[in-house]
Amino acid sequence: MSAISESSAVAPATIGNVGPGFDVLGLAISGLTDRVTARRAAHDEVRIIAITGDGGALPSSVASNTAGLAATHTRRLAGREDAGIDLFVEKGIPLESGLGSSAASAAAAAHAVNQILGGPLRRVDLIGPCVEAEAIVSGRHADNVAPALLGGLVLVRSLEPRPVIQRLPVPERLVVVVVTPELRLPTREARSAIPDMVPLAARTRNAANIATFISACYSSDLGLLTDCVEDAVVAQARLPLIRGGSEAIAAARDNGALAASISGAGPSLFALCHSTIVAQSIRSAMIDAFRAAGVGADGIISPADCPGARVARSSEGG
């Protein structure tokens, strides 16, 4: 691929953990994206020229912004540290929502930068630069950046000495509801709620649930998903931080959800459903549960098998 002077890329919101898979399972969803435009420049640095859609909350310093960091690490991995790059970031994913906002910016930036450098890196190669970017902002993990880049459902097998990612099949007909309450829950605060010591019984139950979840993916058996998305460790510790969260999860299950849990660090919640019609009912029930707790909320419905980072069409934006 020949180098070009400018490229825009979008990357999707993601659900991290997907229940019991803390830091190892991630799922891309549609409907919410970040967009990053990378432009070749006469200088020899990475610079963030503008950020929109963040309400002024995000730093424009390259060393503190996942888009800037991912661009820097992508340039280095490609052996092009001399390439001057200007970045324009358009946020379409709410900040501190548990939907992989920082990961989407990193994935879109890495993809756009790789394009203007002539595409020397494979998509999977971009996971490393994005992990390094995420490490500065929300911790060293890939359960958001991997699906944001690759799309679909992924299993993060390891990060050292390099990221090893396994794509998992997505069961047919599976639909996802994501409901985001009008609450802010920083990832670092959510991580601080996780207990240092986990009872052996809880660890065993989570291991069994992950194994069952993966079995359901390969067999496309939606019935197996009914109980295995329960998280006996992380979600249980974080749920008290989300006002109305327990009631919303109960409402999802009462209205036909196969499973429901916290999306990433929260406060967004997700529910897995076997049809779009059921998903519409579940979305309404979850929003109503939050409102009954005095919390406004909004929700989207997404297919469970969605694309990752890609070159943006002119109509796509943050």
N, C-alpha and C positions, 0 to 999 in steps of 0.2 A: 504494500500500500504506500503510495506517495504521500509525503507530508503536505498538510494543508495549513492555511493561516488561521482558521477559526473553526471550532466545533462546539455544538451544544449537545449535552446529554441529560437525560432524565433518569432518576432511579426511584424505585417505589418504597412506600412505607413497608414495614416488616413487623411480624410478630416474633419476638424472641422467647426462648424457653419452651413455648407451646405446651405449657403444663409442667410435667415433671422433668423436662429436658433442660435444666438450668445451664445456660451457656453452651449447650450442645445442639439444640434443635432450633431451627428458624424457618419462617414461612413468609414469602412475599405476598403482598395483597395489592389490589388495584384501587384506583380512585383517589389516591393521594401520592404526590410525587414532589421531589425537589429537582430543580433544574440548575445546571452549572454550564456557563459558556466559558471556554478557554480560548484565548487569543494570543497568537505569537506577538512578541514585543521586542523592541530594539535593545532593551536592557538585558541583563543576564540573571534576573531574579524571578521568583514567584511573588506576585502581588495580588491582593484582593482589592479590586477597584470599587465594587459596590455590592451591597447585600440588601435585598428587598424581601418583604413579607415576614420579617422577624420582629417588627416593632422596635427596632433599635437595640435588641437584646444581645445580639451576637458580636463578638470581637472581630475587627477587621485585620488584626494581627495574624499573619500566616502561622506563627508558632502556637496560636491558641485556637485556631479554627480548623475543624476537620477537613473542610474542602482544601484549605491552603496546605495543611500537612499532607494530605493524600496526594495532592499535586506535586509537592516537593519530593516525597518518597517515590512516586511513579517516575518522575524525571530522573532521579538517582538510579533506580533499578534499570531504567532504559539506557543508562550511560550517557545521559544528555543534561548534565547539571549546568551546562552553559546556556541552555535554551531559556530565553526570557518568556514568561507566561503571565498574562493578565487574566484574572478570574472575575466573573460576574455571577453571583449566587442569588437564586430566586427560591425562597422557602415556600413550600406548599404544604409541608407536614408540620403540625403543631409542635412547638418546643415542649420538652419535658412531658410528653404524652404517653410514653411507653410504646411508640410506633417507629422507633429507629430513625428519628429525625437526623441526628448527627451522622449516622451511618449512611443515610441516603445522600447527604451532601458529599461525604467522602467518596462514595461509589460513583456518583455523577461526575465529580471532579476527576477522579482517576481515569474514568472511561473517556472523558472529553480530552484530557491531556494526552492519553495514549493515541488518540486519533490524530491530533495535530503533530505528534512526533512521528507519524507514519505507521502506527500500529505495530510496534516491535514486540509488544507483550501480549500474551494470551489473556483471556478474561480471567482465568483462574489465577494467573500471576498477579493480578491487581488486588487480590485479597490481602496479601502481605502488607502493601502500602496502606491499605484502608484499616487494617488491624492496628498498625502503628499510629495512625491518626486517631482512632477511637481510644487508644490507650491513654492519651493525654486528657481526654474529655470525660470519658465514662468508664474506663477500665479496659483491660486487655482481654477482649473476647471477640468472637466472630459470628455469633448467632444472628446478628443483624446485618453486618456487612456482606456475609456470604450470600444470603438470599437476595440482598439488594443488588448484588452484582450478577449472580447466576440465575435468579428467579426460582420459582417453585419452592420445594421443601428440601432442606439440607440438614445433614448431620455433621457436626464439627468433631472430627475424630481427635485432632491434636493441633496445637499451634507451634510447637517446637520440634525440630529446628526450623520447620516451615509449616504453614497451614496445610492440613490434610482434610479435605472436605468430601463427603459422600452425598451424592444426590439421591434422594428417596423418591419412589413413585408416589404420586398423589392419587388417592382413591377417586374413582369416577363418581360424578354427581355431588361431590363434597362442596359445600358452600360455607363461607365464613361471614359471620356478623362481627363487626367491630364497633363498640360504643365508647365514646370518649366523653367523660364528664368534665365539667368546667372546674377542674382542679389542676394544680401544678404539683408534680412529685418528682423532684430532681433524682436522677439515677443514683447519685452518691448517697442520698438520704435513704432511698429504697434499699440499697445494698447494705447500709449500716444496720438495717432491721434484721438481716439474716443472722441466725444464731451461729456462734463459733463452733459449738458442739451439737451434733445431730445424733439422736438415738439410733441405734443399729436397726431397730424395727422400721423406722421411717426411711432410712437409706435403702433397706431391702425392698420396701413397698415401692419406692420410686424406681428402683432398678427394674422391678417386675413390670411397672407401668410403662417404662420406656420400651422394654422388650415387646410388650403387647402392642404398643403404638406402632412400632416398626412392622410387626407381623400384620397389623391391620392395613398398613400401607401396601405391603407386597401382595396381600391377598385381596385387597380392595373390599374388605369386609367392614362396612360402616358400623355394624353392630358391635364390633370389638372396641370401637372408640368410646363406647358409653361410659366406661368406668376408668379407663387407663389415662385420661388426661388430668386426673386428680393429682395434685402436688402436695405431698405430706410435709414438705419442708419450707420452700421459699414462698410460695403463694400463701401458705397459712400464716407466715410471719408478716407478710406485706399487706394482707387484706385489711387489717385494722387501720391502715393509713389511708384507705380509700372510703370516704363516707358514702354510704349507700351501696358499696361494692358487694357485700354479702347478699343483700336483697336483690340486686340486679342479677347475680349469678343464679340465685334460686329462681328468679322469674324466668330466666332463660331455660332452665331445666324443666320448670313447670309447663312451659309452652312448647316443649318438643325438641329442645336442643339435645344433640348427642352428647355434648360436653361443653363446659364453659370454664374459663379461668382468667387470670390476669395476663395481659399482653406485655411482655417484657418486664420492665420495672414498674409499670402502671403509670397513671391511674386508668388507662384504657383497659377494657375487658374484651374478650373475644368469645364467641360461641361457634361451635361446629354444627352444621345442619345438613340434612339430606336433601333439601330442595329449597328453591328460591321462595316459594310460597310460604313455607314454614319459617324461613329466615326473616321475612317481612314481619310476621307476627312476633317473632322473638326480638327483633330490633325494637319494636314499639313497646313490648313488655319491659325490656331492660331500661329504656329511656324513662318510662313511667315510674319504674322502681327508683331510679336516681332522683327524679323530680319529687317523689313522695318523701325522700330524705332531704329535700331542700337543695338539691344540686341539679343545675341544668345539664343537659347532655345532648349529644348528637351521634348519629351512627351511620355506617355504610354497610353495604352488602357486596361481597367480592367472591369471584370464583376462587377456589383453593389453589389453582395452578396458574400462576401469573408470571409474566416476563420480568427479568431483572433490568439492569442498566442498559440503555440503548441510545442511539443517536436520536435527538429530539426532532419531532416534526415541528413545523412553524407554529402550529396551533397549540402545542404542548407547552405548559409553563408551570411555574411553582404555584 
